[in-house]
Amino acid sequence: MSLKTMMEDFPWPELDVETRLESVRVFGVDLRVSDKVRLWPKKRGDIMDLAFQKKVATIEAIEQDFEGQIHLAVVLDDDPGRDLGFLRKPGHRFFFSTEEVEPMRLPDNQQESP
């Protein structure tokens, strides 16, 4: 039996589940695809976390994993290859948790002061 046949015959119901979300609430703001966020990586596990600190990014997707964790796929606004990030190419699209981003707009129930 070929690997392809085995994969077609094996039931993978979790792969049929839609993992993309329309929005997620962060600091009182409903964030959606194309919204801007400021990055605040918490792990600081490598040099990339330091490089992303305070960067502004655009949300490309909001996804939920099989454990229920929400991840924001973002593209850095100052990335010269940002068009590749929106094409979902590696190296130009990065994932952050909701605890690692700050919305770039105020909550819907707050007004900006003049």
NULOGU-844980 format. One line per field, with one value per residue: x, z, y of N, C-alpha, C in turn; residue number from 1; residue in three letters. Coordinates in nm, 2 decimals. Example, Ala and Ser with C-alpha at 12.3 -4.5 7.8 and 13.67 -1.06 7.14 Angstrom:
% residues 2
n.u	(1.32; 1.28)
n.w	(0.78; 0.71)
n.v	(-0.57; -0.22)
ca.u	(1.23; 1.37)
ca.w	(0.78; 0.71)
ca.v	(-0.45; -0.11)
c.u	(1.32; 1.29)
c.w	(0.78; 0.79)
c.v	(-0.33; 0.00)
pos	(1; 2)
code	(ALA; SER)
% end
This chain:
% residues 114
n.u	(0.09; 0.06; 0.20; 0.04; -0.21; -0.25; -0.27; -0.50; -0.69; -0.68; -0.85; -0.85; -0.99; -0.94; -0.80; -0.99; -1.11; -1.18; -0.94; -0.89; -0.97; -1.20; -1.17; -1.00; -1.00; -0.79; -0.66; -0.90; -0.96; -1.09; -0.92; -0.85; -0.78; -0.54; -0.52; -0.31; -0.04; 0.18; 0.48; 0.57; 0.77; 0.77; 0.92; 1.19; 1.39; 1.57; 1.78; 1.61; 1.37; 1.46; 1.51; 1.26; 1.13; 0.92; 0.85; 0.64; 0.37; 0.16; -0.14; -0.17; -0.31; -0.53; -0.51; -0.61; -0.48; -0.47; -0.48; -0.62; -0.50; -0.44; -0.29; -0.13; -0.05; 0.18; 0.31; 0.60; 0.60; 0.81; 0.96; 1.14; 1.07; 0.80; 0.58; 0.61; 0.55; 0.28; 0.21; 0.24; 0.49; 0.78; 1.00; 0.91; 0.68; 0.55; 0.48; 0.29; 0.17; -0.14; -0.07; 0.16; 0.14; 0.04; -0.24; -0.26; -0.45; -0.71; -0.93; -1.27; -1.46; -1.34; -1.24; -1.02; -0.82; -0.85)
n.w	(0.00; -0.08; 0.05; 0.00; -0.04; 0.22; 0.36; 0.26; 0.34; 0.61; 0.89; 0.95; 1.13; 1.28; 1.11; 0.94; 1.07; 1.08; 1.14; 1.14; 1.26; 1.28; 1.43; 1.73; 2.07; 2.22; 2.48; 2.50; 2.24; 1.93; 1.72; 1.38; 1.06; 0.88; 1.06; 1.25; 1.47; 1.76; 1.84; 2.11; 2.21; 2.44; 2.51; 2.46; 2.36; 2.16; 1.92; 1.74; 1.88; 2.02; 1.80; 1.70; 1.89; 1.98; 1.71; 1.44; 1.30; 1.05; 1.08; 0.93; 0.95; 1.18; 1.39; 1.54; 1.73; 1.78; 2.05; 2.14; 2.16; 2.06; 1.78; 1.62; 1.29; 1.15; 0.95; 0.92; 0.91; 0.81; 0.66; 0.37; 0.21; 0.25; 0.09; 0.03; 0.27; 0.29; 0.09; 0.23; 0.26; 0.41; 0.65; 0.62; 0.75; 1.07; 1.39; 1.67; 2.01; 2.16; 2.39; 2.32; 2.16; 2.09; 2.03; 1.77; 1.78; 1.97; 2.22; 2.11; 2.27; 2.36; 2.31; 2.11; 2.25; 2.18)
n.v	(-0.12; 0.22; 0.52; 0.75; 0.63; 0.53; 0.76; 0.88; 0.70; 0.71; 0.84; 1.18; 1.37; 1.60; 1.77; 1.86; 2.06; 2.40; 2.63; 2.90; 3.22; 3.49; 3.72; 3.84; 3.93; 4.17; 4.35; 4.49; 4.55; 4.45; 4.26; 4.21; 4.05; 4.23; 4.44; 4.66; 4.59; 4.62; 4.46; 4.26; 4.04; 3.78; 3.56; 3.58; 3.40; 3.39; 3.57; 3.68; 3.74; 3.97; 4.13; 4.17; 4.32; 4.58; 4.63; 4.72; 4.55; 4.38; 4.21; 3.89; 3.66; 3.50; 3.24; 2.93; 2.67; 2.31; 2.28; 2.49; 2.73; 3.06; 3.21; 3.48; 3.54; 3.73; 4.00; 4.19; 4.54; 4.69; 4.51; 4.45; 4.24; 4.20; 4.14; 3.88; 3.76; 3.80; 3.62; 3.40; 3.29; 3.13; 3.28; 3.54; 3.57; 3.56; 3.41; 3.51; 3.51; 3.62; 3.76; 3.88; 4.09; 4.43; 4.62; 4.87; 5.06; 5.23; 5.08; 5.00; 5.13; 5.37; 5.70; 5.89; 6.15; 6.50)
ca.u	(0.00; 0.14; 0.18; -0.07; -0.33; -0.27; -0.31; -0.63; -0.77; -0.67; -0.93; -0.79; -1.10; -0.89; -0.75; -1.10; -1.16; -1.14; -0.86; -0.88; -1.07; -1.23; -1.12; -0.96; -1.00; -0.67; -0.66; -1.03; -0.97; -1.12; -0.82; -0.88; -0.68; -0.50; -0.50; -0.17; 0.00; 0.32; 0.52; 0.64; 0.80; 0.80; 1.01; 1.33; 1.47; 1.68; 1.81; 1.49; 1.29; 1.51; 1.50; 1.11; 1.09; 0.86; 0.83; 0.50; 0.34; 0.02; -0.19; -0.20; -0.41; -0.56; -0.53; -0.62; -0.42; -0.55; -0.49; -0.71; -0.41; -0.46; -0.17; -0.14; 0.05; 0.20; 0.42; 0.66; 0.57; 0.94; 1.02; 1.14; 1.00; 0.67; 0.48; 0.63; 0.48; 0.13; 0.20; 0.26; 0.62; 0.86; 1.10; 0.85; 0.56; 0.59; 0.36; 0.29; 0.05; -0.21; 0.00; 0.29; 0.10; -0.03; -0.31; -0.22; -0.56; -0.77; -1.06; -1.39; -1.54; -1.26; -1.22; -0.89; -0.83; -0.81)
ca.w	(0.00; -0.09; 0.16; -0.04; -0.01; 0.36; 0.41; 0.21; 0.41; 0.75; 0.92; 1.02; 1.15; 1.33; 1.00; 0.87; 1.15; 1.04; 1.25; 1.13; 1.33; 1.22; 1.52; 1.86; 2.15; 2.29; 2.55; 2.47; 2.09; 1.84; 1.62; 1.26; 0.96; 0.82; 1.16; 1.29; 1.61; 1.80; 1.89; 2.24; 2.23; 2.58; 2.53; 2.45; 2.35; 2.06; 1.87; 1.67; 1.98; 2.04; 1.68; 1.68; 2.00; 1.94; 1.57; 1.40; 1.20; 1.01; 1.10; 0.81; 0.98; 1.32; 1.38; 1.67; 1.72; 1.83; 2.19; 2.17; 2.17; 1.95; 1.73; 1.52; 1.19; 1.12; 0.85; 0.96; 0.81; 0.75; 0.59; 0.23; 0.14; 0.31; -0.01; 0.04; 0.39; 0.25; 0.01; 0.33; 0.25; 0.53; 0.67; 0.61; 0.82; 1.20; 1.48; 1.81; 2.09; 2.19; 2.50; 2.27; 2.07; 2.14; 1.92; 1.74; 1.79; 2.10; 2.22; 2.04; 2.36; 2.40; 2.21; 2.12; 2.30; 2.08)
ca.v	(0.00; 0.34; 0.62; 0.83; 0.56; 0.52; 0.90; 0.90; 0.61; 0.73; 0.95; 1.29; 1.47; 1.73; 1.85; 1.92; 2.17; 2.53; 2.69; 3.05; 3.30; 3.62; 3.82; 3.81; 4.05; 4.19; 4.47; 4.55; 4.58; 4.33; 4.26; 4.14; 4.05; 4.36; 4.54; 4.68; 4.56; 4.64; 4.33; 4.25; 3.90; 3.75; 3.44; 3.62; 3.28; 3.40; 3.70; 3.73; 3.80; 4.10; 4.21; 4.20; 4.41; 4.71; 4.64; 4.73; 4.44; 4.37; 4.07; 3.82; 3.55; 3.47; 3.09; 2.86; 2.54; 2.20; 2.29; 2.60; 2.85; 3.15; 3.27; 3.58; 3.54; 3.88; 4.04; 4.31; 4.65; 4.74; 4.41; 4.47; 4.13; 4.18; 4.08; 3.73; 3.73; 3.79; 3.50; 3.29; 3.23; 3.13; 3.39; 3.68; 3.56; 3.51; 3.39; 3.56; 3.49; 3.74; 3.83; 3.94; 4.20; 4.55; 4.69; 5.01; 5.15; 5.22; 5.00; 5.06; 5.22; 5.48; 5.81; 5.96; 6.29; 6.60)
c.u	(0.09; 0.11; 0.06; -0.20; -0.36; -0.32; -0.45; -0.73; -0.78; -0.76; -0.85; -0.89; -1.05; -0.84; -0.86; -1.16; -1.10; -1.06; -0.84; -1.00; -1.08; -1.17; -1.08; -0.95; -0.87; -0.67; -0.79; -1.05; -0.99; -1.02; -0.87; -0.77; -0.66; -0.49; -0.35; -0.15; 0.15; 0.36; 0.60; 0.67; 0.83; 0.90; 1.15; 1.43; 1.58; 1.69; 1.69; 1.39; 1.33; 1.49; 1.35; 1.06; 1.04; 0.83; 0.68; 0.48; 0.19; -0.02; -0.23; -0.31; -0.42; -0.60; -0.54; -0.57; -0.51; -0.57; -0.57; -0.63; -0.43; -0.32; -0.20; -0.02; 0.06; 0.32; 0.47; 0.64; 0.70; 1.02; 1.02; 1.08; 0.86; 0.56; 0.49; 0.56; 0.33; 0.10; 0.22; 0.39; 0.70; 0.96; 1.04; 0.72; 0.59; 0.47; 0.39; 0.16; -0.02; -0.15; 0.12; 0.26; 0.03; -0.10; -0.26; -0.33; -0.63; -0.89; -1.17; -1.46; -1.46; -1.25; -1.08; -0.91; -0.78; -0.68)
c.w	(0.00; 0.03; 0.13; -0.01; 0.14; 0.41; 0.37; 0.29; 0.56; 0.79; 1.00; 1.04; 1.20; 1.22; 0.92; 0.95; 1.10; 1.16; 1.24; 1.20; 1.27; 1.30; 1.65; 1.94; 2.23; 2.35; 2.51; 2.33; 2.02; 1.73; 1.50; 1.17; 0.90; 0.93; 1.20; 1.44; 1.63; 1.87; 2.02; 2.28; 2.38; 2.61; 2.54; 2.44; 2.25; 2.01; 1.80; 1.76; 2.01; 1.92; 1.66; 1.78; 1.95; 1.79; 1.54; 1.29; 1.16; 1.02; 0.96; 0.83; 1.13; 1.32; 1.52; 1.65; 1.79; 1.98; 2.24; 2.18; 2.04; 1.91; 1.62; 1.42; 1.14; 1.02; 0.90; 0.86; 0.75; 0.68; 0.44; 0.15; 0.20; 0.22; 0.00; 0.17; 0.37; 0.16; 0.10; 0.31; 0.38; 0.53; 0.66; 0.68; 0.96; 1.29; 1.62; 1.88; 2.11; 2.30; 2.45; 2.17; 2.14; 2.02; 1.90; 1.74; 1.93; 2.10; 2.16; 2.14; 2.41; 2.28; 2.23; 2.17; 2.19; 2.09)
c.v	(0.12; 0.43; 0.71; 0.76; 0.55; 0.65; 0.92; 0.82; 0.64; 0.85; 1.06; 1.40; 1.61; 1.82; 1.91; 2.04; 2.30; 2.60; 2.84; 3.11; 3.44; 3.74; 3.76; 3.94; 4.06; 4.33; 4.55; 4.59; 4.45; 4.34; 4.17; 4.13; 4.19; 4.47; 4.54; 4.65; 4.59; 4.51; 4.35; 4.11; 3.88; 3.65; 3.48; 3.50; 3.29; 3.55; 3.76; 3.79; 3.95; 4.19; 4.25; 4.30; 4.54; 4.73; 4.65; 4.62; 4.45; 4.23; 4.01; 3.72; 3.54; 3.32; 3.03; 2.72; 2.43; 2.20; 2.41; 2.73; 2.93; 3.21; 3.37; 3.56; 3.68; 3.89; 4.18; 4.42; 4.70; 4.63; 4.44; 4.36; 4.10; 4.12; 3.93; 3.68; 3.71; 3.68; 3.38; 3.22; 3.23; 3.24; 3.53; 3.68; 3.49; 3.50; 3.44; 3.53; 3.63; 3.82; 3.90; 4.05; 4.31; 4.61; 4.83; 5.10; 5.13; 5.13; 5.08; 5.16; 5.34; 5.58; 5.86; 6.10; 6.38; 6.66)
pos	(1; 2; 3; 4; 5; 6; 7; 8; 9; 10; 11; 12; 13; 14; 15; 16; 17; 18; 19; 20; 21; 22; 23; 24; 25; 26; 27; 28; 29; 30; 31; 32; 33; 34; 35; 36; 37; 38; 39; 40; 41; 42; 43; 44; 45; 46; 47; 48; 49; 50; 51; 52; 53; 54; 55; 56; 57; 58; 59; 60; 61; 62; 63; 64; 65; 66; 67; 68; 69; 70; 71; 72; 73; 74; 75; 76; 77; 78; 79; 80; 81; 82; 83; 84; 85; 86; 87; 88; 89; 90; 91; 92; 93; 94; 95; 96; 97; 98; 99; 100; 101; 102; 103; 104; 105; 106; 107; 108; 109; 110; 111; 112; 113; 114)
code	(MET; SER; LEU; LYS; THR; MET; MET; GLU; ASP; PHE; PRO; TRP; PRO; GLU; LEU; ASP; VAL; GLU; THR; ARG; LEU; GLU; SER; VAL; ARG; VAL; PHE; GLY; VAL; ASP; LEU; ARG; VAL; SER; ASP; LYS; VAL; ARG; LEU; TRP; PRO; LYS; LYS; ARG; GLY; ASP; ILE; MET; ASP; LEU; ALA; PHE; GLN; LYS; LYS; VAL; ALA; THR; ILE; GLU; ALA; ILE; GLU; GLN; ASP; PHE; GLU; GLY; GLN; ILE; HIS; LEU; ALA; VAL; VAL; LEU; ASP; ASP; ASP; PRO; GLY; ARG; ASP; LEU; GLY; PHE; LEU; ARG; LYS; PRO; GLY; HIS; ARG; PHE; PHE; PHE; SER; THR; GLU; GLU; VAL; GLU; PRO; MET; ARG; LEU; PRO; ASP; ASN; GLN; GLN; GLU; SER; PRO)
% end
